[in-house]
């Protein structure tokens, strides 16, 4: 087809920021994480069909539970989550989350959960000159290393910008120089059974990294806020069973000594790559441990949500 420069120029959704300076803000990698449940059925929507869906086997007609009170329906929702009703109903409860303030290193763990559907902030058709960078607190607590970290991030971003500004090197090629630590976001959607499977895997503090733990905690908090009767279905302090079962076999990556939750087996201190618990690997000069702050905050909120749910539902108190 012929070129027609008389046509109006298409307005593109983004630009590459040619010749603009770079700008980088550095944030603690756990402080930067935000996880939000943006779409899921309300409790009222679950009440409208879960009791009938789970008891259809014995029903004379599709809808037969209309006479139940909301309390009785909520108990049936609780029964579903505790394995006492038809588990297929989990597949009807779809949840969509946004996960912000994470880096590409975390994303490699997120997208391994293949049961999810994803939408991502991409790198090939937008400028990354102003993208923030996330930094583990152990590095922040190591001043010399932190300064070198910041210098390398800014040097790589400047080279990226210089290459893009030539207009002879595509952004698709220039982006290869950028570090994994630049902040990004993902949308993730899955049914609630798959979401809970992700959470149960990623709360493992012995094998999974801290950012995985924090995203899993925040996802669980969001679900409990939406469905209070499920508050006891996951314990974020459950022992790391795979770690425990492999620590003395030579078939696992033994990074740290067990923490309080997983200290349930005999071991030699030299069985591990670090002769330390994870929480004590806190930089060359020590200082703030963001993970400890966050898990304490999550514990406190879950305890409050648990108290409120137990006051509301007798079947939780009797459990």
Buried (B, 14 or more C-beta within 10 A) or exposed (E): EEEEEEEEEEEEEEEBBEEBEBEBEBBBBBBBBEBEBEEBBEBEEBBBBBBBBBBBEEEEEEEBBEEBEEEEBBBBBBBBBBEEBBEEBBEEBBBBBBBBBBBBBBBEBBEEBEEBEBEEBEBEEBBBBEBBBBBBBBBBBBEEBBEEBBEEBBEBBBBBBEBBBEEEEEBEEBBEBBBEBBBBBBBBBBBBBBBBBBBBBBBBBBBBBBBBBBBBBBBBBBBBEBBBBBBBBBEBEEBBEEBBEBBBEEEBEBBBBBBEBBEEEEBEEEEBEEEBBBBEEBBEEEBBBBBEBBBEEBEEBBEEBBEEBBEEBEBBEEE
